[in-house]
Amino acid sequence: MALSRCARQCATAPQRVISQDGLLEVDLTAMPSVHRLGHRRAQLMTYNAQLPGPVLELQPGDTVRIHFTNRLAQPTNLHFHGLHIPPTGTGDNPFLEIPPGEAWTYEFQLPANHPAGLGWYHPHYHGRVAEQVFAGLAGPLILRGDFDAIPEIQAAPEQLLVLKDFGLTRNGQVADPSPLFRRWGREGDLLTVNGQLRPDYRLTAGQLHRLRLLNASTSKIFRLTLSEHSLYLAATDGRSLAAPVAVSEVVLAPGERAEVLVLGDRAPGSYALLSQPYDRGIAKMLSEPLETAVLATFTYADTYTDTYTGADTDAAQPARSSALPKRLLPVESLPDPVATREFILDHGIDHSSGAQFIINGKAYDHSRVDTQVKLGTVEDWVIVNRASMDHPFHLHTNHFQVLARNGEPAAVRAWKDTLNLRAYETAKLRVRFADYPGETVYHCHILDHEDQGMMGVIEMQA
């Protein structure tokens, strides 16, 4: 029997589109739409008038065909963040321009061995990325596969939480950032989960639960804790760890994802998912106070409602696991690199463009190739943040492994596609370039920084 009331706002899940017989075909429209954020009326940009956009649920080997229409008043496009697919043509093409009123069909096939995990899609039209994502354009991508077949994972009810901040004017329009916040990265005071303020989720006592977390914000970094509960990290950026790792908190920069396991091992009651204070180099500079915010609540109940599928589950029924898996999926060791490169993220002046966010002394130029690599090779990339604030580094098409931070070996081997570097931090990454030739980009995922030049072009040569 389903519960008729929630302690606060009952959590809802984004609508889903699921591939059938090896094909996911969907009409997707970027458009203005009006939504309620708490008690406020918000004029946003969304996909299919949904907040967040519909979940696209895929299987390895699927063909994906997206009939995309731009009903915005400005150009846009799509980036399939976390997918290992061609970066050219009708695939994950960051250089594509879809003008207002026009349409484009994205079509590509996922590799048959594509790992299961959580990704997302969002705009990547240079100069407009921060504005469009801040206004609401983001949607989850879920790949079902080997990770989901782990018995304890398969038995765990799952919840998808898309974390997103908004800033509104008094009349409900998306707030235009001041020149200072356009420079340092815009943030909003409305913190939402799946487009809701402080939704309430259900937990079942003695049950292992699976939380899929996505930071779909433009600039905000979330430092997450769940009151009185331990968290067990199981996957990062859509890739499995070898075994769950106990963590006291999960820090997600824009674009990062995490899969977290939670044991329902506390007394009945409601527990808060908290956004803890985090200074990415802005608060101290502006002398602004940092506060803890409640993002959502988790309430123990006799009936568990899976907010991903919408199905009600009688908590008394057996066949639900209460144990953590001892092992997940192996994380392979990459071979020795054929080259080592250094990328310096900094604030300065690109003398050819005047841009103030640069990589290796240069701002983004779509006509210039900054890095050339050979397919089938492995390289080490040393990323140096010489700035006084955080810069999350994101690479398109191929994931990487973090070998070290500030000279100290990484504690856990894991795959990533986005890595946050704090002020003056250095990280060493190992990248394998596989399968797909062509040009794509790497950039800071504080999206205002990307728009203002902190991006480079990489050419992957066959």
N, C-alpha and C positions, 0 to 999 in steps of 0.2 A: 504494500500500500504506500503510495507516494505521500510525502509530507505536503501539507497545503500551505505552510508558511515557512519563511526563513527568518533567521534572527535579524537580518537586515535586508538588503536587496538581494533577491534570489539570483544567483549567478546563471548566466546563459552562455551558450557556446556559439561561435561563429557558424554560419551555414557552410555546408560541405558540398564539394563536387568530387565524386569518386570515380576513378577510371574503371571502365568496363571492357572486358575482353581485349586488354592491351591498349586501349585508347582512352585518353582524357581529352574531351572536346568541350569547350566552354566559350560562351560570349562574355567578354569582360569589358566594362566601360568605365573609364575615368571621368567623373562627373561631379558637379557641385551638388550637395544635398544637405538637408537640415536634420540635426540630431539633438536629442536631449542628453546633456552631460550633467547628471544630477538634476538640479532644478533650473539649469540654464539651457537656453536654446542656442545651438551652435551652428553656424554656417560653415560647412567643412568641404573638403574634397575627399571623395571616397571612390572605391570600386564597387559598381553595381548598387550604389546607395547603401552599402553595408559598412559597419564599423566594428571590427576591422573587416577587410575584404574577405570573400569566401575562402575557406580552406580548400586547397587543391590537394587531394590525396592520391598518391601515385604508388606504382610498383616498379621495381627495376625492370628495364626492357620496354616500358610503356612508350608509346608515341603520345606526345603532347601537342595539341592543336588549340591555340587560343586566338579567337577572333576578337581583336582588341580595337576599341573605338575611343577616340579622344574627344570628349565633349567639354573639355576645359577651354578657357580663353587663352591658353598658352601652350607651347609645344611640350611634349612629354615622351616617355618610352617606358620600357620595363627592364629591370634587372632581376635575374633569378638567383638570388643570393644563397650560396651553399650548394648549388647544383654543379656537377661536373659534366658540362655539355659544351657544344661548340660555341665559341665567342663571336661568331661571324654570321652573316646572312640572317636567317629567320630564327637563329638561336639567341644566346645571351649577348646581344650586341649593344654595348654601351654607347656607341657612336651614332646610333639610329635616331632620327628626328621624325616624330609623328606630329604634324601640325594640327591646330585646332580644326575639328570637324572631319578629320580624315581617319582612316582605319588601316590596320596592318594585321596580317595573320602570322603569329609566331608558331613555328612548327619544328620540333626536334624529337629525337629519340633518346631516352635515358639508356646508359650502358646496362647490359644484363647483370653486371656485378656491382651496380651502384649501391653504396652502403645505405642502410635505413637511417632515418633521422629527420630532424626538424630544420627547415630552411624558411625563406620568405621571399616575397616579391615586392618590389617598390620602384619608384621612378629613378632614373639615372641620367636625366637630361641636364648636361652641365650648365651651371648657373642658376638652375631652378630646383635642384634636388632638395635642399634644406627647406625651402618654402613649401614644396609639395608634400614631403613627408610630414612636416610639422602640421600641415592642414589635415592629415588623416590618411594619406595614400600608403597603405601597407596591407599585406595579406599573407597568411601562413602557407607554407608548403610542407606536407608530411609525406615522407616516403616510408612505406611499410616494407619489412623485409626481415633479415636475419636477426636483428636486435629484438624485434617484436616476438620472435619465436622462442626466446629464452623462457623457460617455464614460469619463473617467478615474475618476469616482466609481462608475459602473456596473461597471467592471472590478476595482475594489478589494475584496478580501475585507473583511468588516466584523466587528467585535466589539462587543458591547453590554456595558458595565460599569456596573452599578448599585452605587454606593458608599454604604456604610451603616455606622454605628457602633452597637455594642450595649454595654450594661453589665449584668452578671449578678451575682446573689448566689451564695454557695457552693452552694446547692441548685438553681441553674439558673433561678431566677425573674428576671424583669426587675427591675433594681435601682430602687427608689424613690429619687428624688433628694433630697438634703438640702434644707432650706429655702433655703440659699444658692444651690444649683445650680438649684432650681426657679425662683428669681428670675432668675438670669443666663442660664439655658439649659443643660439637661442634656446631658452627653456621656458616651460609653462608651469603654473601653479596647480593645474588640475591633473592629478595623477589617476589614470584609468587602467582597468584590467578588462580586456575585451570590450572596450568602449563604455564601461560602467565605473561608477564611483563606489568603492568599498563593497563589492559584491560578496555574498556569503556562499561558501562552498561546503560540501558535506564530507565528513570523514567517518569511517566505520572503525570502532574499537577493534584492535587486534589485526587490522588489515594493512597490508603494504599498499601504498598509493604512489602513483607516478605523476609527477608534475613536469609538464613541458613549458619551459620559460623562454620567452623571446623579448628582447629589448628593441622595440620598433620606434624608439625616439630619435630625434634629430641630434641632440647633444647630451641629454641627461644620462648619467651613469647611476645605475641602481645598485645599492648594497643591501642585499635581502637577508632577512632572518625570519624564522617562524617561531613564535613565542613558545618556549618550553619544549621545543621539538628539536631533535637532531636531524640533520640533513645529510644525505648520501649522494654525492655526485656520481652520475652514471654515464653521462655523455656530454661532450662539448662541441658546439658548432656542428651538430648533426652527425657526430662520429662517436662510437662507443669507446669507453675506457676498458681496460682489461679486467678491472674489478671495481666495485663501488668504493668510493673514498669518503670517509667521514669528514665533513667540513662544518665550521661554525656559522659560515655565511657564504653567500654566492654573490660575487660582484660581476655585473653585466654592463659592459659599455655598449653604446649603440651598435646594433648589428649582431651582437653576440647572442648565442642561445645556450641553454643548458637543460639537461634532463636530470631531475632530482627525485630520489626515492625518499618517502616518509613513512615511518612506522606509526600506525595508529595506536600508540602505547601510552596515552595520557588519560587523565580523568575526564569524564564528560564535561563539556563546556565549550566555549568559543575561544579560539586562539588567533592572534593577529599575524598576518603576513606584513612585515614592516619594511619600509624603505628607510634605512638608517642614514645618518648624516655622511656625506661624502663630498670632499672638496677636490674638484678636478683642477684647482688653481684659480678659480674665479671668486669664491666666497672671501678668501683672505684678501685678495686684491681689492674687492669692493666693500670689505668690512661688513658683509652680510651674515646674519646668524644662520646656522645650519640646524635643521629640526628633523626629528623622526616623524614619519608619516605612516598611517595605516593604509595599505593598499587594498587589502581584502581580509576576510575572516574565514576561518575553517572551524566548523561546528560539528561535534560528534552527534550522530543521529541514528535512530533505529533503522531507517531506510536511507540507503546511499543513492543519490541521483548522479549518474555519470554525466557531467556537464559537457563532455565531448560528444557522446552519442545520444544523450538525452534519455537513456534507459534507466528505469528504476530497478534497484536490486534489493531484495529482502536481505538484511544483514544476517539473518539466521541461517541462510542457505550456506551449505558447505562449498568446497572447491575454490575458495579464495585463499591466497597465500598470505601468511603473516611473516615470512622469513625473507631476509635479504638474499639475493643470489650471491654465491661465493665467487663466481666467475661470470664475466660478461663475454666480450669478444676479444680475441688477441689483437694487439696493436703492433704491427710489424716494425722491425728496425730497417731504416733506409740505408743504402750503401753509402760509401764515402763520396764526398762531393767532387765534381770536376772543376769547380770554381768557387771562390768566396767573393761576395760583393758587399759593399757598405752603402746604406741609405740613411742620410742624415735629415731628420725632420726638424725644421727650424722656422723661426719668424725672422724675416729680413726683407730685402727688396730684390725682386727680379728686375734687372735693369732694362730688359726688353719690354716688359709689360707693366711694371709698377706693382705687381701683385706682392703681397706681404706674407703669404704662407707658401713655403717652398720645400722641395726635396732635392738634396744635393745642389743647393744654390739656385734651382730653377723652378719656376711655376709651370703649371700644366700648359702644354701647347699640343692640340690635337694633331698637328701636322708633323710633330717631331717624335721619333722613337727614342725613348730613353734607355731601354734595356733590351738586349737581344739574347735569347736562350735557345738551346737545341732541345727538341722533343726527345724523350727517352733518357734525359740526363737528370742528375741531382745536383743542386747547388746549396751552399750555405749563404744565407743572407743575414748580415749584421745590421739591425735597425737601431739607430741612435736617436734618442729624443733630446735635442739640445735646447728645448724650450722649457718655460717655467710652468707649463700646464700639461695635462694628459693629452696624448694623441693615440687613438686606436688605429692600428695599421691593418688594412684589409687588402687581400689579394684575390682577384677574380679567377675563376676556372679551376685552380688547383689549390688543395689544402697544403698545410705545412705542419711540421712538428717543432715545438719549442725545445731547443737543446739546453739553453741557459739564460739566466737573467743576471745582469750585473756580475758576470763571471762565475756565478754559482749554478751548478747543474740543476736542471728541472727535476722536481721531486717525482713527477708522474709523467710518463710518456703519453701523449695525447695528440690527436689531430685537431687543428684549428684552421679557420680562415680569417679570423679577426682577433687581434691581440692588442690589448690596451697597454701602452707604455706610459708610466707616470713621468712627471717632470724629471729630466736628466737621467732617465733610465736607458739601459742598453739591453737588447735581447738578441740571441742568436737563433735563427730559424733554419730548418732543413727542408727544402722544397723539391718535390719530384714533378717534373713537367711531363705530362702524359697525354697521349691520344689526339689532342686537337691543336692544329696549327692556326696561326692568325694573331691579330692584335687585340689586346684588351688592356686593363688598367690595374694599378694598385694605388691606394690613397688612404688618407685619414678618414675615419668614419664619423668624426664630428663633421656633419654634412656641410655646415657653413665653411669649414676649413677646406673641404674638398672643392666647393664652389669657388673659393677664393684662391685656388691654385695648388693646394697640397695633394697633387695627384701626378702620376707618371704613366707613360705608355710602355707596355712590354710587348715585344714581338716574339712569338714562339715559332721557330723555324723547323720545318720537317727535315 
